[in-house]
Amino acid sequence: MINDIILKGNAYHTMDDRQREIGKGYIVNLGELQGFNAEFSIFKKGNAYYIYDEKFKEITKGFEVNLGTFRNTAGKTINFEKGNAIYTYDIKFKEVSKRFK
């Protein structure tokens, strides 16, 4: 379970609730951290978003042109803004819902 993600030098480290390291991934491979919750983290590298587990194993990948701009993660879902709508996706980037602004 991810309690925190910290950046040390050129690597991100996932930490558990006792602040012990449970995973390590390098910026060059992961990209820029967008957000995280207890189960996964989301990074942006180039024009794609990647979801990783606590050990930085890739779960899925989706392109910005299809998803939009990252807003936040809440529970087991991720919200993106595209055009005049907010889209909610699951961990595999399957659309769960859509609402207009």
KEDRENBA-428840 format. One record per residue (C-alpha): x, y, z; residue in one letter. Coordinates in steps of 0.1 Angstrom, whole numbers, padded with zeros to 4 digits, always signed. Each point is the difference from the previous one (the first is absolute). Layout:
// residues N
XYZA;...
***
This chain:
// residues 101
+0000+0000+0000M;+0014+0034-0010I;+0001+0026+0028N;+0023+0024-0018D;+0022+0005-0030I;+0032+0020+0004I;+0026+0013-0024L;+0036-0006+0010K;+0026+0010-0026G;-0011-0015-0033N;-0024-0027+0014A;-0035-0002+0014Y;-0005-0022+0031H;-0033-0014+0011T;-0003-0002+0038M;-0023-0020+0022D;-0018+0012+0031D;+0031-0006+0021R;+0021+0021-0025Q;+0018-0031-0013R;+0009+0000-0037E;-0021-0025-0020I;+0010+0011-0035G;+0024+0021-0019K;-0002+0013-0036G;+0022+0024-0019Y;-0013+0033-0014I;+0015-0008-0034V;-0023-0031-0002N;-0031+0013+0018L;-0004+0037-0011G;-0017+0025+0022E;-0022-0010+0030L;-0036+0012-0004Q;-0016-0016+0030G;-0004-0032+0021F;-0022-0018+0024N;+0004-0030+0022A;+0000-0025-0029E;+0016+0017-0030F;+0019+0031-0013S;-0005+0018-0033I;+0029+0016-0020F;+0002+0020-0032K;+0028-0007-0024K;-0001+0018-0033G;-0036-0001-0013N;-0010-0031+0020A;-0013-0007+0035Y;+0012-0032+0018Y;-0015-0017+0030I;+0024-0019+0023Y;-0004-0022+0030D;+0019+0005+0033E;+0032-0015-0015K;-0003+0021-0032F;-0011-0030-0021K;-0020+0015-0029E;-0038-0008+0002I;-0011+0019-0031T;+0007+0029-0023K;-0022+0026-0017G;+0006+0029-0023F;-0007+0036+0009E;-0018+0005-0034V;-0026-0026+0011N;-0002+0007+0038L;+0004+0038+0002G;+0018+0018+0029T;+0005-0017+0033F;-0020+0015+0029R;+0002-0024+0030N;-0003-0035+0013T;-0027-0010+0025A;-0004-0034+0014G;+0004-0025-0029K;-0007+0025-0027T;+0018+0028-0020I;-0016+0032-0013N;+0011+0017-0032F;-0013+0032-0016E;-0006+0000-0037K;-0018+0028-0018G;-0030+0010+0021N;-0003-0033+0019A;+0016-0018+0029I;+0005-0037-0007Y;+0005-0026+0028T;+0020-0031-0009Y;+0009-0032+0019D;+0035-0013+0004I;+0000-0015-0035K;-0011+0033-0016F;-0035-0013-0006K;-0025+0028+0002E;-0022-0001+0031V;-0020+0032-0004S;+0000+0034-0017K;-0014+0034+0012R;-0002+0033-0017F;+0015+0031+0017K;
***
